[in-house]
Amino acid sequence: MQIYAGLAVLTAAPTLDERAQVPHHLVGIADPTEAWSVGRWTQAAQEALAKIAQRGRHAIVVGGTGLYFNALTKGLAPSPAVPPAVRDASADQLAAQGETLFRDELRGLDPAAEKRIEIGDRQRLIRAHSVAVATGRSLTRWQDKTTPLLATGSYAAVTLLPPRKTLYPRCDARLLAMIDTGALAEVASLAAQNLDPALPALKAVGFRELAAHLDGNMAREAAIAQAQMQTRRYAKRQSTWFRNQAPDWPVIADATHDAQWGSFLALNPNLTPRA
């Protein structure tokens, strides 16, 4: 989400001061009216990584969306073309049936996709359904054969999993800090553009609840509580995903940044930080 401009506070993007201390890449580079795909992001990421390597520097790839890490470390599957008419038909079917019935049909076409796609993710539901209908082959099968974009052994990967008793209060506190530093103004500015709700930028955690408050449909306290709950749920889904999808990655359970960095260096003694 941090690639989208206009959401720096709500997505906890690095501040200008932080970016002045350490170079950051792919932050705030996309217009929120765009829908960046994983493929587009990996291309941009590879270009940034190549430039960093040319300068003789180490790169640190951080984030919480496991799908993007998978794209770098396991590769991207060939993306089958779907005729617009088929995609539109899938979208119309979802709108007419509702998500529950649509998922029932998708489960018959691509059970793995139906299971992994989150509730409410209209864009991915339509994609999985239309691919299966158009090609006669499930999206999951299309994705079976991939080539890693990062060479094995060229990177060191870790999963940060601080204890939930520490993590959840931090999630709650961070949401309050976002409110105090301009999150509502960001949401108001983006909502005023009347964008398609299916756009990725509008799926930023907390956006829907804060927009409902600004529209007068939810009290401020209720909106904050709901946004905090969604943040905690997202953190839980992240933890579950990395445990299941990246079981070979070492886990760092330290709660503070300094301790996490120290544990990472202990796991990778050949990496020497550069000034």
Phi and psi restraints in degrees (value plus and minus 20) as a CYANA .aco file:
   2 GLN   PHI     -89.2   -49.2
   2 GLN   PSI     -28.7    11.3
   3 ILE   PHI     -93.5   -53.5
   3 ILE   PSI     -40.4    -0.4
   4 TYR   PHI    -106.4   -66.4
   4 TYR   PSI     111.6   151.6
   5 ALA   PHI     -90.7   -50.7
   5 ALA   PSI     132.1   172.1
   6 GLY   PHI      68.6   108.6
   6 GLY   PSI     -19.1    20.9
   7 LEU   PHI    -148.6  -108.6
   7 LEU   PSI       9.6    49.6
   8 ALA   PHI     -80.1   -40.1
   8 ALA   PSI     -60.7   -20.7
   9 VAL   PHI     -94.7   -54.7
   9 VAL   PSI     -69.6   -29.6
  10 LEU   PHI     -86.1   -46.1
  10 LEU   PSI     -45.7    -5.7
  11 THR   PHI    -120.8   -80.8
  11 THR   PSI     -12.6    27.4
  12 ALA   PHI      34.5    74.5
  12 ALA   PSI      20.8    60.8
  13 ALA   PHI     -86.3   -46.3
  13 ALA   PSI     134.1   174.1
  14 PRO   PHI     -78.7   -38.7
  14 PRO   PSI     120.5   160.5
  15 THR   PHI     -94.4   -54.4
  15 THR   PSI     148.8   188.8
  16 LEU   PHI     -81.4   -41.4
  16 LEU   PSI     -57.4   -17.4
  17 ASP   PHI     -84.2   -44.2
  17 ASP   PSI     -62.8   -22.8
  18 GLU   PHI     -85.3   -45.3
  18 GLU   PSI     -57.7   -17.7
  19 ARG   PHI     -92.2   -52.2
  19 ARG   PSI     -44.2    -4.2
  20 ALA   PHI     -94.8   -54.8
  20 ALA   PSI     -49.4    -9.4
  21 GLN   PHI    -100.3   -60.3
  21 GLN   PSI     -59.5   -19.5
  22 VAL   PHI    -154.6  -114.6
  22 VAL   PSI     105.6   145.6
  23 PRO   PHI     -79.8   -39.8
  23 PRO   PSI     112.9   152.9
  24 HIS   PHI    -139.2   -99.2
  24 HIS   PSI     131.1   171.1
  25 HIS   PHI    -147.3  -107.3
  25 HIS   PSI     132.4   172.4
  26 LEU   PHI      41.0    81.0
  26 LEU   PSI      13.8    53.8
  27 VAL   PHI    -128.2   -88.2
  27 VAL   PSI     102.3   142.3
  28 GLY   PHI      44.6    84.6
  28 GLY   PSI      10.8    50.8
  29 ILE   PHI    -115.9   -75.9
  29 ILE   PSI     -32.1     7.9
  30 ALA   PHI    -130.8   -90.8
  30 ALA   PSI     122.9   162.9
  31 ASP   PHI     -93.9   -53.9
  31 ASP   PSI     117.7   157.7
  32 PRO   PHI     -83.7   -43.7
  32 PRO   PSI     -33.4     6.6
  33 THR   PHI     -99.5   -59.5
  33 THR   PSI     -27.7    12.3
  34 GLU   PHI    -114.4   -74.4
  34 GLU   PSI     136.2   176.2
  35 ALA   PHI    -139.7   -99.7
  35 ALA   PSI      72.9   112.9
  36 TRP   PHI     -90.4   -50.4
  36 TRP   PSI     114.6   154.6
  37 SER   PHI    -111.5   -71.5
  37 SER   PSI     149.0   189.0
  38 VAL   PHI     -82.0   -42.0
  38 VAL   PSI     -58.8   -18.8
  39 GLY   PHI     -82.2   -42.2
  39 GLY   PSI     -61.5   -21.5
  40 ARG   PHI     -86.7   -46.7
  40 ARG   PSI     -58.7   -18.7
  41 TRP   PHI     -87.3   -47.3
  41 TRP   PSI     -63.2   -23.2
  42 THR   PHI     -84.0   -44.0
  42 THR   PSI     -55.1   -15.1
  43 GLN   PHI     -83.8   -43.8
  43 GLN   PSI     -65.5   -25.5
  44 ALA   PHI     -85.7   -45.7
  44 ALA   PSI     -58.3   -18.3
  45 ALA   PHI     -85.8   -45.8
  45 ALA   PSI     -62.4   -22.4
  46 GLN   PHI     -83.1   -43.1
  46 GLN   PSI     -59.1   -19.1
  47 GLU   PHI     -84.5   -44.5
  47 GLU   PSI     -61.8   -21.8
  48 ALA   PHI     -86.2   -46.2
  48 ALA   PSI     -62.2   -22.2
  49 LEU   PHI     -83.5   -43.5
  49 LEU   PSI     -58.3   -18.3
  50 ALA   PHI     -84.8   -44.8
  50 ALA   PSI     -61.7   -21.7
  51 LYS   PHI     -86.5   -46.5
  51 LYS   PSI     -58.3   -18.3
  52 ILE   PHI     -85.3   -45.3
  52 ILE   PSI     -61.9   -21.9
  53 ALA   PHI     -84.0   -44.0
  53 ALA   PSI     -56.4   -16.4
  54 GLN   PHI     -83.8   -43.8
  54 GLN   PSI     -46.4    -6.4
  55 ARG   PHI    -106.7   -66.7
  55 ARG   PSI     -19.1    20.9
  56 GLY   PHI      52.4    92.4
  56 GLY   PSI       9.2    49.2
  57 ARG   PHI    -132.4   -92.4
  57 ARG   PSI     138.9   178.9
  58 HIS   PHI    -106.9   -66.9
  58 HIS   PSI     126.1   166.1
  59 ALA   PHI    -131.0   -91.0
  59 ALA   PSI     125.2   165.2
  60 ILE   PHI    -137.8   -97.8
  60 ILE   PSI      96.4   136.4
  61 VAL   PHI    -116.8   -76.8
  61 VAL   PSI      98.7   138.7
  62 VAL   PHI    -145.5  -105.5
  62 VAL   PSI     136.1   176.1
  63 GLY   PHI     139.5   179.5
  63 GLY   PSI     158.1   198.1
  64 GLY   PHI    -141.3  -101.3
  64 GLY   PSI     -22.2    17.8
  65 THR   PHI    -114.6   -74.6
  65 THR   PSI      83.7   123.7
  66 GLY   PHI     -79.7   -39.7
  66 GLY   PSI     -50.5   -10.5
  67 LEU   PHI     -77.6   -37.6
  67 LEU   PSI     -56.3   -16.3
  68 TYR   PHI     -92.6   -52.6
  68 TYR   PSI     -57.7   -17.7
  69 PHE   PHI     -84.7   -44.7
  69 PHE   PSI     -60.0   -20.0
  70 ASN   PHI     -79.3   -39.3
  70 ASN   PSI     -60.2   -20.2
  71 ALA   PHI     -82.0   -42.0
  71 ALA   PSI     -58.2   -18.2
  72 LEU   PHI     -95.8   -55.8
  72 LEU   PSI     -62.7   -22.7
  73 THR   PHI    -110.8   -70.8
  73 THR   PSI     -43.8    -3.8
  74 LYS   PHI    -136.7   -96.7
  74 LYS   PSI     -40.0     0.0
  75 GLY   PHI      82.4   122.4
  75 GLY   PSI     148.5   188.5
  76 LEU   PHI    -125.2   -85.2
  76 LEU   PSI     120.5   160.5
  77 ALA   PHI    -101.3   -61.3
  77 ALA   PSI     135.7   175.7
  78 PRO   PHI     -78.5   -38.5
  78 PRO   PSI     116.8   156.8
  79 SER   PHI    -117.0   -77.0
  79 SER   PSI      86.9   126.9
  80 PRO   PHI     -87.7   -47.7
  80 PRO   PSI     120.1   160.1
  81 ALA   PHI     -95.5   -55.5
  81 ALA   PSI     118.0   158.0
  82 VAL   PHI    -141.4  -101.4
  82 VAL   PSI     103.3   143.3
  83 PRO   PHI     -76.5   -36.5
  83 PRO   PSI     119.0   159.0
  84 PRO   PHI     -72.9   -32.9
  84 PRO   PSI     -55.8   -15.8
  85 ALA   PHI     -83.6   -43.6
  85 ALA   PSI     -58.4   -18.4
  86 VAL   PHI     -89.1   -49.1
  86 VAL   PSI     -64.1   -24.1
  87 ARG   PHI     -81.0   -41.0
  87 ARG   PSI     -63.0   -23.0
  88 ASP   PHI     -84.6   -44.6
  88 ASP   PSI     -57.4   -17.4
  89 ALA   PHI     -85.2   -45.2
  89 ALA   PSI     -59.2   -19.2
  90 SER   PHI     -85.0   -45.0
  90 SER   PSI     -61.7   -21.7
  91 ALA   PHI     -83.3   -43.3
  91 ALA   PSI     -62.7   -22.7
  92 ASP   PHI     -84.6   -44.6
  92 ASP   PSI     -58.4   -18.4
  93 GLN   PHI     -85.1   -45.1
  93 GLN   PSI     -61.5   -21.5
  94 LEU   PHI     -82.4   -42.4
  94 LEU   PSI     -63.3   -23.3
  95 ALA   PHI     -84.1   -44.1
  95 ALA   PSI     -58.1   -18.1
  96 ALA   PHI     -97.0   -57.0
  96 ALA   PSI     -60.8   -20.8
  97 GLN   PHI    -104.1   -64.1
  97 GLN   PSI     -52.1   -12.1
  98 GLY   PHI      70.2   110.2
  98 GLY   PSI     141.1   181.1
  99 GLU   PHI     -86.9   -46.9
  99 GLU   PSI     -57.5   -17.5
 100 THR   PHI     -81.6   -41.6
 100 THR   PSI     -70.6   -30.6
 101 LEU   PHI     -87.8   -47.8
 101 LEU   PSI     -57.7   -17.7
 102 PHE   PHI     -82.6   -42.6
 102 PHE   PSI     -61.3   -21.3
 103 ARG   PHI     -84.5   -44.5
 103 ARG   PSI     -55.5   -15.5
 104 ASP   PHI     -78.8   -38.8
 104 ASP   PSI     -63.2   -23.2
 105 GLU   PHI     -90.1   -50.1
 105 GLU   PSI     -62.7   -22.7
 106 LEU   PHI     -81.4   -41.4
 106 LEU   PSI     -54.2   -14.2
 107 ARG   PHI     -80.3   -40.3
 107 ARG   PSI     -53.5   -13.5
 108 GLY   PHI     -95.4   -55.4
 108 GLY   PSI     -48.5    -8.5
 109 LEU   PHI    -107.1   -67.1
 109 LEU   PSI     -58.7   -18.7
 110 ASP   PHI    -173.9  -133.9
 110 ASP   PSI      59.5    99.5
 111 PRO   PHI     -80.7   -40.7
 111 PRO   PSI     -54.2   -14.2
 112 ALA   PHI     -86.9   -46.9
 112 ALA   PSI     -61.5   -21.5
 113 ALA   PHI     -86.0   -46.0
 113 ALA   PSI     -63.1   -23.1
 114 GLU   PHI     -79.8   -39.8
 114 GLU   PSI     -57.1   -17.1
 115 LYS   PHI     -91.3   -51.3
 115 LYS   PSI     -58.6   -18.6
 116 ARG   PHI    -107.1   -67.1
 116 ARG   PSI     -40.3    -0.3
 117 ILE   PHI     -97.6   -57.6
 117 ILE   PSI     107.4   147.4
 118 GLU   PHI     -89.9   -49.9
 118 GLU   PSI     133.0   173.0
 119 ILE   PHI     -77.2   -37.2
 119 ILE   PSI     111.8   151.8
 120 GLY   PHI      69.3   109.3
 120 GLY   PSI     -24.5    15.5
 121 ASP   PHI    -105.2   -65.2
 121 ASP   PSI      59.1    99.1
 122 ARG   PHI     -79.7   -39.7
 122 ARG   PSI     -60.5   -20.5
 123 GLN   PHI     -81.8   -41.8
 123 GLN   PSI     -66.0   -26.0
 124 ARG   PHI     -94.7   -54.7
 124 ARG   PSI     -51.2   -11.2
 125 LEU   PHI     -82.1   -42.1
 125 LEU   PSI     -66.4   -26.4
 126 ILE   PHI     -84.4   -44.4
 126 ILE   PSI     -61.5   -21.5
 127 ARG   PHI     -80.1   -40.1
 127 ARG   PSI     -70.0   -30.0
 128 ALA   PHI     -82.8   -42.8
 128 ALA   PSI     -61.9   -21.9
 129 HIS   PHI     -86.5   -46.5
 129 HIS   PSI     -66.9   -26.9
 130 SER   PHI     -88.3   -48.3
 130 SER   PSI     -55.1   -15.1
 131 VAL   PHI     -82.9   -42.9
 131 VAL   PSI     -66.1   -26.1
 132 ALA   PHI     -83.3   -43.3
 132 ALA   PSI     -61.4   -21.4
 133 VAL   PHI     -88.6   -48.6
 133 VAL   PSI     -63.7   -23.7
 134 ALA   PHI     -93.9   -53.9
 134 ALA   PSI     -55.4   -15.4
 135 THR   PHI    -127.4   -87.4
 135 THR   PSI     -34.4     5.6
 136 GLY   PHI      52.6    92.6
 136 GLY   PSI      -6.5    33.5
 137 ARG   PHI    -158.1  -118.1
 137 ARG   PSI     113.1   153.1
 138 SER   PHI     -87.1   -47.1
 138 SER   PSI     133.3   173.3
 139 LEU   PHI     -81.0   -41.0
 139 LEU   PSI     -54.9   -14.9
 140 THR   PHI     -81.1   -41.1
 140 THR   PSI     -61.4   -21.4
 141 ARG   PHI     -88.0   -48.0
 141 ARG   PSI     -55.8   -15.8
 142 TRP   PHI     -82.1   -42.1
 142 TRP   PSI     -53.0   -13.0
 143 GLN   PHI    -107.3   -67.3
 143 GLN   PSI     -22.4    17.6
 144 ASP   PHI     -85.4   -45.4
 144 ASP   PSI     -57.6   -17.6
 145 LYS   PHI    -122.9   -82.9
 145 LYS   PSI      89.0   129.0
 146 THR   PHI    -155.5  -115.5
 146 THR   PSI     141.2   181.2
 147 THR   PHI    -142.7  -102.7
 147 THR   PSI     104.5   144.5
 148 PRO   PHI     -76.4   -36.4
 148 PRO   PSI     121.7   161.7
 149 LEU   PHI    -107.1   -67.1
 149 LEU   PSI     -42.5    -2.5
 150 LEU   PHI    -128.8   -88.8
 150 LEU   PSI     110.1   150.1
 151 ALA   PHI     -83.9   -43.9
 151 ALA   PSI     119.1   159.1
 152 THR   PHI     -78.0   -38.0
 152 THR   PSI     112.5   152.5
 153 GLY   PHI      69.3   109.3
 153 GLY   PSI     -26.1    13.9
 154 SER   PHI    -109.7   -69.7
 154 SER   PSI     -22.6    17.4
 155 TYR   PHI    -165.4  -125.4
 155 TYR   PSI     140.4   180.4
 156 ALA   PHI    -138.1   -98.1
 156 ALA   PSI     105.1   145.1
 157 ALA   PHI    -134.3   -94.3
 157 ALA   PSI     121.9   161.9
 158 VAL   PHI    -161.5  -121.5
 158 VAL   PSI     135.6   175.6
 159 THR   PHI    -132.1   -92.1
 159 THR   PSI     105.9   145.9
 160 LEU   PHI    -110.7   -70.7
 160 LEU   PSI      95.0   135.0
 161 LEU   PHI    -151.7  -111.7
 161 LEU   PSI      53.0    93.0
 162 PRO   PHI     -84.6   -44.6
 162 PRO   PSI     136.8   176.8
 163 PRO   PHI     -77.3   -37.3
 163 PRO   PSI     121.7   161.7
 164 ARG   PHI     -81.6   -41.6
 164 ARG   PSI     -52.3   -12.3
 165 LYS   PHI     -84.3   -44.3
 165 LYS   PSI     -42.0    -2.0
 166 THR   PHI    -113.2   -73.2
 166 THR   PSI     -60.6   -20.6
 167 LEU   PHI     -87.9   -47.9
 167 LEU   PSI     -66.7   -26.7
 168 TYR   PHI     -83.0   -43.0
 168 TYR   PSI     -64.8   -24.8
 169 PRO   PHI     -80.3   -40.3
 169 PRO   PSI     -53.6   -13.6
 170 ARG   PHI     -87.5   -47.5
 170 ARG   PSI     -57.5   -17.5
 171 CYS   PHI     -80.3   -40.3
 171 CYS   PSI     -66.0   -26.0
 172 ASP   PHI     -83.1   -43.1
 172 ASP   PSI     -64.5   -24.5
 173 ALA   PHI     -86.3   -46.3
 173 ALA   PSI     -57.3   -17.3
 174 ARG   PHI     -86.0   -46.0
 174 ARG   PSI     -58.1   -18.1
 175 LEU   PHI     -82.4   -42.4
 175 LEU   PSI     -61.4   -21.4
 176 LEU   PHI     -84.1   -44.1
 176 LEU   PSI     -58.9   -18.9
 177 ALA   PHI     -84.7   -44.7
 177 ALA   PSI     -56.0   -16.0
 178 MET   PHI     -83.1   -43.1
 178 MET   PSI     -62.0   -22.0
 179 ILE   PHI     -80.4   -40.4
 179 ILE   PSI     -60.9   -20.9
 180 ASP   PHI     -92.6   -52.6
 180 ASP   PSI     -39.4     0.6
 181 THR   PHI    -134.6   -94.6
 181 THR   PSI      -3.0    37.0
 182 GLY   PHI      96.6   136.6
 182 GLY   PSI     -10.0    30.0
 183 ALA   PHI     -82.6   -42.6
 183 ALA   PSI     -59.7   -19.7
 184 LEU   PHI     -83.9   -43.9
 184 LEU   PSI     -57.8   -17.8
 185 ALA   PHI     -86.0   -46.0
 185 ALA   PSI     -60.0   -20.0
 186 GLU   PHI     -81.3   -41.3
 186 GLU   PSI     -67.2   -27.2
 187 VAL   PHI     -82.3   -42.3
 187 VAL   PSI     -62.6   -22.6
 188 ALA   PHI     -82.0   -42.0
 188 ALA   PSI     -62.6   -22.6
 189 SER   PHI     -83.9   -43.9
 189 SER   PSI     -62.5   -22.5
 190 LEU   PHI     -92.5   -52.5
 190 LEU   PSI     -61.0   -21.0
 191 ALA   PHI     -83.6   -43.6
 191 ALA   PSI     -51.0   -11.0
 192 ALA   PHI     -86.9   -46.9
 192 ALA   PSI     -36.9     3.1
 193 GLN   PHI    -102.6   -62.6
 193 GLN   PSI     -27.1    12.9
 194 ASN   PHI      32.7    72.7
 194 ASN   PSI      30.5    70.5
 195 LEU   PHI    -100.7   -60.7
 195 LEU   PSI     143.0   183.0
 196 ASP   PHI     -81.8   -41.8
 196 ASP   PSI     103.8   143.8
 197 PRO   PHI     -79.3   -39.3
 197 PRO   PSI     -38.6     1.4
 198 ALA   PHI     -98.5   -58.5
 198 ALA   PSI     -31.2     8.8
 199 LEU   PHI     -84.0   -44.0
 199 LEU   PSI     119.9   159.9
 200 PRO   PHI     -75.5   -35.5
 200 PRO   PSI     -59.3   -19.3
 201 ALA   PHI     -78.9   -38.9
 201 ALA   PSI     -53.4   -13.4
 202 LEU   PHI    -100.3   -60.3
 202 LEU   PSI     -20.5    19.5
 203 LYS   PHI    -120.0   -80.0
 203 LYS   PSI     -11.0    29.0
 204 ALA   PHI     -76.4   -36.4
 204 ALA   PSI     116.6   156.6
 205 VAL   PHI     -78.7   -38.7
 205 VAL   PSI     105.9   145.9
 206 GLY   PHI      78.3   118.3
 206 GLY   PSI     -38.6     1.4
 207 PHE   PHI     -81.6   -41.6
 207 PHE   PSI     -68.9   -28.9
 208 ARG   PHI     -80.9   -40.9
 208 ARG   PSI     -64.1   -24.1
 209 GLU   PHI     -87.3   -47.3
 209 GLU   PSI     -63.4   -23.4
 210 LEU   PHI     -89.5   -49.5
 210 LEU   PSI     -54.2   -14.2
 211 ALA   PHI     -85.8   -45.8
 211 ALA   PSI     -58.0   -18.0
 212 ALA   PHI     -83.8   -43.8
 212 ALA   PSI     -57.4   -17.4
 213 HIS   PHI     -85.2   -45.2
 213 HIS   PSI     -64.9   -24.9
 214 LEU   PHI     -85.4   -45.4
 214 LEU   PSI     -48.4    -8.4
 215 ASP   PHI    -101.1   -61.1
 215 ASP   PSI     -24.9    15.1
 216 GLY   PHI      65.6   105.6
 216 GLY   PSI      -8.2    31.8
 217 ASN   PHI    -118.1   -78.1
 217 ASN   PSI     -22.0    18.0
 218 MET   PHI    -174.2  -134.2
 218 MET   PSI     115.4   155.4
 219 ALA   PHI     -84.4   -44.4
 219 ALA   PSI     132.4   172.4
 220 ARG   PHI     -76.2   -36.2
 220 ARG   PSI     -67.5   -27.5
 221 GLU   PHI     -83.8   -43.8
 221 GLU   PSI     -59.9   -19.9
 222 ALA   PHI     -87.3   -47.3
 222 ALA   PSI     -60.3   -20.3
 223 ALA   PHI     -83.0   -43.0
 223 ALA   PSI     -63.3   -23.3
 224 ILE   PHI     -84.1   -44.1
 224 ILE   PSI     -64.4   -24.4
 225 ALA   PHI     -82.3   -42.3
 225 ALA   PSI     -61.7   -21.7
 226 GLN   PHI     -86.3   -46.3
 226 GLN   PSI     -61.3   -21.3
 227 ALA   PHI     -85.6   -45.6
 227 ALA   PSI     -58.6   -18.6
 228 GLN   PHI     -82.7   -42.7
 228 GLN   PSI     -62.8   -22.8
 229 MET   PHI     -83.2   -43.2
 229 MET   PSI     -62.4   -22.4
 230 GLN   PHI     -84.6   -44.6
 230 GLN   PSI     -55.0   -15.0
 231 THR   PHI     -85.2   -45.2
 231 THR   PSI     -64.4   -24.4
 232 ARG   PHI     -83.3   -43.3
 232 ARG   PSI     -60.1   -20.1
 233 ARG   PHI     -84.2   -44.2
 233 ARG   PSI     -59.4   -19.4
 234 TYR   PHI     -85.4   -45.4
 234 TYR   PSI     -61.6   -21.6
 235 ALA   PHI     -81.1   -41.1
 235 ALA   PSI     -58.8   -18.8
 236 LYS   PHI     -85.6   -45.6
 236 LYS   PSI     -62.1   -22.1
 237 ARG   PHI     -84.2   -44.2
 237 ARG   PSI     -58.6   -18.6
 238 GLN   PHI     -80.4   -40.4
 238 GLN   PSI     -67.3   -27.3
 239 SER   PHI     -79.3   -39.3
 239 SER   PSI     -64.9   -24.9
 240 THR   PHI     -83.6   -43.6
 240 THR   PSI     -62.4   -22.4
 241 TRP   PHI     -81.5   -41.5
 241 TRP   PSI     -69.3   -29.3
 242 PHE   PHI     -88.1   -48.1
 242 PHE   PSI     -53.9   -13.9
 243 ARG   PHI     -83.5   -43.5
 243 ARG   PSI     -59.3   -19.3
 244 ASN   PHI    -106.1   -66.1
 244 ASN   PSI     -57.8   -17.8
 245 GLN   PHI    -115.5   -75.5
 245 GLN   PSI     -39.3     0.7
 246 ALA   PHI    -151.1  -111.1
 246 ALA   PSI      35.6    75.6
 247 PRO   PHI     -86.5   -46.5
 247 PRO   PSI     -38.8     1.2
 248 ASP   PHI    -106.4   -66.4
 248 ASP   PSI     -29.9    10.1
 249 TRP   PHI     -95.1   -55.1
 249 TRP   PSI     112.3   152.3
 250 PRO   PHI     -79.7   -39.7
 250 PRO   PSI     124.5   164.5
 251 VAL   PHI    -123.4   -83.4
 251 VAL   PSI     110.6   150.6
 252 ILE   PHI    -130.3   -90.3
 252 ILE   PSI      97.7   137.7
 253 ALA   PHI    -121.8   -81.8
 253 ALA   PSI     -15.5    24.5
 254 ASP   PHI     -82.4   -42.4
 254 ASP   PSI     130.6   170.6
 255 ALA   PHI    -117.2   -77.2
 255 ALA   PSI     -42.9    -2.9
 256 THR   PHI    -124.3   -84.3
 256 THR   PSI     135.8   175.8
 257 HIS   PHI     -80.6   -40.6
 257 HIS   PSI     -65.9   -25.9
 258 ASP   PHI     -82.6   -42.6
 258 ASP   PSI     -61.6   -21.6
 259 ALA   PHI     -87.5   -47.5
 259 ALA   PSI     -58.4   -18.4
 260 GLN   PHI     -83.3   -43.3
 260 GLN   PSI     -64.0   -24.0
 261 TRP   PHI     -84.9   -44.9
 261 TRP   PSI     -60.2   -20.2
 262 GLY   PHI     -83.3   -43.3
 262 GLY   PSI     -60.9   -20.9
 263 SER   PHI     -86.0   -46.0
 263 SER   PSI     -57.8   -17.8
 264 PHE   PHI     -83.4   -43.4
 264 PHE   PSI     -65.0   -25.0
 265 LEU   PHI     -85.9   -45.9
 265 LEU   PSI     -53.4   -13.4
 266 ALA   PHI     -86.3   -46.3
 266 ALA   PSI     -54.5   -14.5
 267 LEU   PHI     -94.9   -54.9
 267 LEU   PSI     -44.2    -4.2
 268 ASN   PHI    -150.3  -110.3
 268 ASN   PSI      50.6    90.6
 269 PRO   PHI     -85.3   -45.3
 269 PRO   PSI     -37.9     2.1
 270 ASN   PHI     -98.4   -58.4
 270 ASN   PSI     -31.3     8.7
 271 LEU   PHI    -109.3   -69.3
 271 LEU   PSI     101.2   141.2
 272 THR   PHI    -129.3   -89.3
 272 THR   PSI      96.4   136.4
 273 PRO   PHI     -78.4   -38.4
 273 PRO   PSI     122.3   162.3
 274 ARG   PHI    -128.8   -88.8
 274 ARG   PSI     125.7   165.7
